[in-house]
Amino acid sequence: LCSNYQLFWSKQKRTFTTDHAGDDRIKYDHNVKLHTDGFIKTIISNSRELYHNLRDDFRAHWGFNAGLIIVIFSYVGIFIGRFILEYRRENKELYLKEKQMDLQQKQMDFDHEYKMIELGLKQKSHQQEMKQIKTEKESSSSK
């Protein structure tokens, strides 16, 4: 009875202390391969390869599969989110540049109109001065 009891606990200890991942660490090494076609292709191919390597050990355990799917989708979601934020930032910068250029154009138009008004006033005053000079000459010549 005592020997059976010790045998049982030694087997239990062995099953708890044996770390399959530690024994087969080389099996779990995953090399990330970069594809020149793009980030999404790299993500998908590396995820597939990692899943195929790990699937055999876990035999499609639902918790592992759910966790892996969540990790993959969050990984893809992060990249898509970064692209969306970058796109929005560029659009905002373009919008601000266009708005600034419109303001500059309006300011230039306003300055041009102001100069034209000043020139128009100068021309009118110059014409009035010329008329006064003519009238003074005529009045002095008539005397």
SULSULRA-V715458 format. One record per pair of residues at least 4 apart in sequence whose ideal C-beta (glycine too) atoms are under 6 Angstrom apart, sorted by the first residue. I is the first residue (numbers start at 0). J is the second residue. Records with the same first field share a line. If there is no record, write none. Layout:
BEGIN
I->J  J
END
This chain:
BEGIN
12->16
13->17
20->27
29->49
31->45
33->41
34->40  41
36->40
38->78
42->75
46->71
50->54
57->63
72->76
76->80
121->125
136->140
END
